[in-house]
Amino acid sequence: MPYSKRDAPNCDWCPFKKNCFYDLLGTKESKKAWREIRLANPFKRGEVIFHEGAMPQGVYVVCTGKVKVYKSSRTGQQLTTRVESPGDLLGHVTLLADEGPYTGTGEALEPSVVSMIDKSTFNNFLAKYPHASQALLQALAKDVRRGENKARDIAFKPARGRLADTLIRMMVAKKPYPIVAGIKRRDLAEMAGLTIETTVRLLKDFEERDVLRKKEKDLLILSEERLRALAGSAS
């Protein structure tokens, strides 16, 4: 399905705009220009936004949903390097490096809307609005910090704390309980830097502690306070 202007959400009305590159732009003129150059496309769970090894076509923004970025081995094994939420940029590092193809695959973890600005249009936008480069640097700095924090957690944080952190990042506020919706155990394991066996064992432990409960393909977070305590106590 091609990207279209029709599917692009209105940035001014977006509930996630405070987390978005759009909010970092600052001026009304540059924000208006950004709204006008975006095209968007809805993706179903499991659909690919871009493929590892493909040449970059542009920069992407997650508008709704969640997108995982992963690397694949020759044997088909996957390593999830990060999960992007509404407001996050995708593909910008490869585009700016200008040194070859995507080093990972972007895939929708849940039904998502992703905006795209093609390479030429994005470069022209940066040239016309130089202060937007500062906003881009802020977004890149955020990515670097997240990567450093993940490396630190994998090195020093016990498995229980890493899984608790991952569940906290993935949960969505619902009534009567927050929910982690439809995330495969394999994806949780990759995001937390754990084996599937360890992840399944810890989820059972969390269930026995009345921290969460399985409901079909979802996980209901019965006690967010306890989950955060598990993440913090394992720091």
PLY file of the C-alpha trace (Angstrom):
ply
format ascii 1.0
element vertex 235
property float x
property float y
property float z
element edge 234
property int vertex1
property int vertex2
end_header
0.00 0.00 0.00
1.51 3.36 -1.00
2.06 6.24 1.40
-0.49 9.01 1.09
-1.28 12.42 2.49
-4.74 11.19 3.42
-3.39 8.76 6.02
-1.08 11.30 7.71
-2.40 12.25 11.18
-2.65 15.95 12.06
0.45 16.73 14.13
-1.27 19.56 16.04
-3.96 17.19 17.31
-1.62 14.28 17.98
-1.58 13.13 21.65
2.07 12.08 21.21
3.43 15.32 19.75
5.40 16.18 22.91
7.51 13.07 22.25
7.97 13.82 18.56
10.60 15.40 16.32
7.78 17.74 15.26
7.69 19.36 18.69
11.44 19.99 18.59
11.16 22.07 15.41
10.13 25.16 17.35
8.88 27.63 14.73
5.37 27.68 13.28
6.80 27.94 9.75
8.93 24.81 10.02
6.13 22.88 11.75
3.72 23.79 8.97
6.25 22.70 6.35
6.79 19.40 8.19
3.05 18.69 8.23
2.83 19.34 4.51
5.68 17.08 3.42
4.64 13.99 5.40
2.97 11.00 3.78
1.71 8.10 5.89
0.67 4.49 5.69
-1.11 2.13 8.12
0.65 -1.17 8.86
-0.80 -4.36 10.28
1.03 -6.28 12.97
3.98 -8.10 11.40
4.14 -5.93 8.27
7.57 -4.61 7.35
8.25 -0.87 6.99
11.77 -1.31 5.61
14.06 -4.29 5.04
17.60 -4.90 6.22
19.90 -4.59 3.21
17.61 -2.20 1.29
18.81 1.28 0.36
17.20 4.07 2.45
14.26 5.80 0.82
13.65 8.44 3.46
13.07 9.08 7.14
10.12 7.60 9.04
8.13 8.69 12.09
6.00 6.36 14.19
2.65 8.13 14.58
0.69 5.37 16.35
1.51 1.86 17.49
4.97 0.36 18.01
7.71 -0.70 15.61
10.60 -3.02 16.37
13.94 -2.83 14.59
15.87 -6.08 14.40
18.91 -7.64 12.77
18.85 -11.11 11.20
21.52 -13.80 11.05
22.13 -16.05 8.05
20.30 -18.83 9.87
17.20 -16.67 10.36
17.74 -15.77 14.01
16.66 -12.28 15.03
18.05 -9.73 17.47
15.74 -6.84 18.37
17.91 -3.75 18.74
15.19 -1.32 19.74
11.45 -0.69 19.87
10.12 2.65 18.66
6.98 4.30 20.03
4.81 7.19 18.77
6.96 10.24 18.04
10.18 8.28 17.41
12.19 8.54 14.20
13.13 5.52 12.10
15.77 5.08 9.41
17.33 8.48 10.04
20.72 7.15 11.13
21.24 5.18 7.91
19.96 8.08 5.84
22.34 10.56 7.47
25.31 8.19 7.40
24.86 7.87 3.62
27.08 4.79 3.67
24.89 2.00 2.40
21.73 0.04 3.12
19.61 -0.35 6.24
21.39 -2.43 8.88
18.11 -3.68 10.34
14.48 -4.40 9.49
11.60 -2.27 10.79
8.45 -4.26 11.55
5.13 -3.25 13.12
4.69 -4.90 16.54
1.03 -3.91 16.52
-1.30 -2.03 14.17
0.62 1.19 13.50
0.60 4.33 11.38
4.01 5.41 10.11
4.78 8.69 8.32
7.54 8.98 5.73
9.46 11.88 4.17
11.51 10.86 1.15
15.27 11.45 1.15
15.33 14.40 -1.24
12.43 16.19 0.45
13.98 15.66 3.89
17.35 17.04 2.79
15.63 20.08 1.23
13.70 20.60 4.48
16.92 20.64 6.51
18.52 23.05 4.03
15.55 25.46 4.16
15.17 25.29 7.95
18.73 25.01 9.38
17.50 25.07 12.98
15.77 21.74 12.23
19.24 20.19 12.22
19.47 21.03 15.92
16.22 19.16 16.48
17.66 16.22 14.57
20.77 16.26 16.75
18.54 16.12 19.83
16.74 13.09 18.39
20.08 11.40 17.63
21.36 12.15 21.14
18.22 10.51 22.54
18.92 7.40 20.46
22.53 7.25 21.66
21.46 7.56 25.29
18.88 4.81 24.93
21.50 2.55 23.36
23.93 3.23 26.19
21.26 2.56 28.81
20.31 -0.73 27.16
23.96 -1.83 27.02
24.35 -0.93 30.71
21.25 -2.89 31.69
22.32 -5.97 29.75
25.73 -5.81 31.41
24.67 -5.10 34.99
20.94 -5.62 35.52
19.59 -9.06 36.44
17.15 -10.80 34.12
14.09 -10.10 36.33
14.70 -6.35 36.25
15.28 -6.28 32.49
12.03 -8.10 31.80
10.15 -5.84 34.22
11.58 -2.78 32.44
10.51 -4.18 29.07
6.96 -4.82 30.25
6.74 -1.28 31.65
7.85 0.18 28.30
5.34 -1.93 26.38
2.26 -1.57 28.59
-0.66 0.59 27.58
-3.04 2.24 30.04
-6.41 0.46 30.07
-9.20 -0.09 32.59
-9.30 -1.87 34.93
-5.63 -2.87 34.33
-2.77 -1.71 32.11
-2.10 -4.19 29.32
0.79 -5.51 27.24
-1.12 -6.39 24.11
-0.28 -9.29 21.85
3.51 -9.22 22.19
5.10 -12.58 21.42
7.30 -14.14 24.08
10.14 -14.16 21.55
9.83 -10.40 21.08
9.81 -9.80 24.84
12.91 -11.97 25.16
14.76 -10.11 22.39
13.84 -6.71 23.80
15.04 -7.67 27.27
18.17 -9.42 26.00
17.04 -12.79 27.42
16.45 -16.32 26.17
12.87 -17.39 25.50
13.20 -20.03 28.23
14.22 -17.43 30.83
11.44 -15.09 29.72
8.76 -17.79 30.03
10.08 -18.77 33.47
10.07 -15.16 34.71
6.58 -14.49 33.35
5.35 -17.49 35.33
7.13 -16.08 38.40
5.46 -12.68 37.88
2.11 -14.42 37.56
2.65 -16.31 40.81
3.49 -13.00 42.51
0.15 -11.57 41.24
2.03 -8.95 39.24
0.37 -9.94 35.97
-2.13 -12.37 34.47
-2.31 -13.91 31.03
-5.46 -13.26 29.05
-5.41 -14.94 25.65
-2.51 -13.27 23.79
-2.28 -10.31 26.20
-0.72 -9.73 29.60
-2.78 -7.82 32.17
-0.61 -5.87 34.60
-2.39 -6.46 37.93
0.05 -4.33 39.94
2.07 -1.68 38.13
3.55 -0.68 41.49
4.95 -4.18 42.09
6.23 -4.38 38.53
8.10 -1.11 38.94
9.44 -2.33 42.28
10.79 -5.47 40.57
12.49 -3.30 37.95
13.90 -0.92 40.55
14.98 -3.50 43.11
16.99 -5.26 40.40
18.85 -2.09 39.42
0 1
1 2
2 3
3 4
4 5
5 6
6 7
7 8
8 9
9 10
10 11
11 12
12 13
13 14
14 15
15 16
16 17
17 18
18 19
19 20
20 21
21 22
22 23
23 24
24 25
25 26
26 27
27 28
28 29
29 30
30 31
31 32
32 33
33 34
34 35
35 36
36 37
37 38
38 39
39 40
40 41
41 42
42 43
43 44
44 45
45 46
46 47
47 48
48 49
49 50
50 51
51 52
52 53
53 54
54 55
55 56
56 57
57 58
58 59
59 60
60 61
61 62
62 63
63 64
64 65
65 66
66 67
67 68
68 69
69 70
70 71
71 72
72 73
73 74
74 75
75 76
76 77
77 78
78 79
79 80
80 81
81 82
82 83
83 84
84 85
85 86
86 87
87 88
88 89
89 90
90 91
91 92
92 93
93 94
94 95
95 96
96 97
97 98
98 99
99 100
100 101
101 102
102 103
103 104
104 105
105 106
106 107
107 108
108 109
109 110
110 111
111 112
112 113
113 114
114 115
115 116
116 117
117 118
118 119
119 120
120 121
121 122
122 123
123 124
124 125
125 126
126 127
127 128
128 129
129 130
130 131
131 132
132 133
133 134
134 135
135 136
136 137
137 138
138 139
139 140
140 141
141 142
142 143
143 144
144 145
145 146
146 147
147 148
148 149
149 150
150 151
151 152
152 153
153 154
154 155
155 156
156 157
157 158
158 159
159 160
160 161
161 162
162 163
163 164
164 165
165 166
166 167
167 168
168 169
169 170
170 171
171 172
172 173
173 174
174 175
175 176
176 177
177 178
178 179
179 180
180 181
181 182
182 183
183 184
184 185
185 186
186 187
187 188
188 189
189 190
190 191
191 192
192 193
193 194
194 195
195 196
196 197
197 198
198 199
199 200
200 201
201 202
202 203
203 204
204 205
205 206
206 207
207 208
208 209
209 210
210 211
211 212
212 213
213 214
214 215
215 216
216 217
217 218
218 219
219 220
220 221
221 222
222 223
223 224
224 225
225 226
226 227
227 228
228 229
229 230
230 231
231 232
232 233
233 234
